[in-house]
Amino acid sequence: MTDSGTYVYAVARSAVECPDGVGPVRTIAGAGLVAYVSTVPLAEFGEEPLRRSLEDLDWLAVTARAHHHVVEAVAAATPTAPVRLVTVYAGDDQVRDLLERRRDDFLEVLSRVTGRREWGVKVYVSPGASPPETRNGDEGAASPAVAEDDEAVAGSVRKPGTAYLQRRRASLRDREQTRRQLVGRADHIHTTLSALAVASCRHRAQDPQLSGRKEVMLLNGAYLVDEGRDEEFAATARGLGGEGVEVRVTGPWAPYSFTVMEAC
């Protein structure tokens, strides 16, 4: 029984030089494709050890950096289909079989990403922020919610319980209105950027504990953009921020979000 496996980083049409990843990187050719791989010990990358290692955030961070380092180096030189993090096969023969079986799928993906790169756009808003329409409105005029609140306070002399319920309902209405306007702002940003991209994908918004930020994430988008439109896309994305909404643009990256076989 072998004590090593084959770790796969990415698939491309040609072999290029690249740095080490979780181990020295080599290539496996088959079906007109090239897989970038490393030989890894199953004592660390076998099914059971991996189950434990994936719960170790330090180990996961180091492995992810090594994986992405290889993928980015290959993608900088040739169209590349990245493979999911920590994809390990029993040996080289299984990787060759993968290239044979999924040849058409890989070629379709590589054709889709040729001449294009992925950009990431995250949109944040501070907790409790008011929507742009509220901040830019007439500060001297009372909103319907404020007017209702004033009536509730006036009525509290007669009916304290009723006044509290009115204030509570007004507060809930304000929160819901703010939420809808901010969601609409995020939808507008995504629609605008999608028009500049050949493909787009909305990932799940990250919890503040994962993102490391106190602000609420409204949008976690990925966009596949023609290389000739990189500057236009980045400038447009950054220009969509302001009024309490922060737009963070990252990239360009290897097309991680657009190499799955089914659409995002």
KANORJO-V723676 format. One record per backbone hydrogen bond with DSSP energy under -1.0 kcal/mol. NH is the residue of the N-H (numbers start at 1). CO is the residue of the C=O. Records with the same first field share a line. If there is no record, write none. Layout:
NH=CO, CO
This chain:
5=40
6=89
7=38
8=87
9=36
11=81
12=34
21=23
26=37
28=35
30=33
33=30
34=12
35=28
36=10
37=26
38=7
40=5
42=3
44=41
45=41
46=42
50=46
51=47
52=48
53=49
54=50
55=52
56=53
60=56
61=57
62=58
63=59
64=60
65=61
66=62
67=63
68=64
69=65
70=66
71=67
72=68
73=69
74=70
75=71
76=72
77=74
78=74
81=11
83=9
89=6
95=91
96=92
97=93
98=94
99=95
100=96
101=97
102=98
106=102
107=103
108=104
109=105
110=106
111=107
112=108
113=109
114=110
116=113
117=225
118=253
119=223
120=250
121=221
122=248
123=219
124=246
125=216
129=126
135=131
136=132
141=138
147=143
148=144
149=145
150=146
151=147
152=148
153=149
154=150
155=151
159=155
163=159
164=160
165=161
166=162
167=163
168=164
169=165
170=166
171=167
172=168
173=169
174=170
175=171
176=172
177=173
178=174
179=175
180=176
181=177
182=178
183=179
184=180
185=181
186=182
187=183
188=184
189=185
190=186
191=187
192=188
193=189
194=190
195=191
196=193
198=224
201=222
203=220
210=207
211=207
212=208
216=125
218=123
219=123
221=121
222=201
223=119
224=199
225=117
227=115
229=226
230=227
233=229
234=230
235=231
236=232
237=233
238=234
239=235
240=237
241=238
242=245
245=242
246=124
248=122
250=120
253=118
256=254
258=255
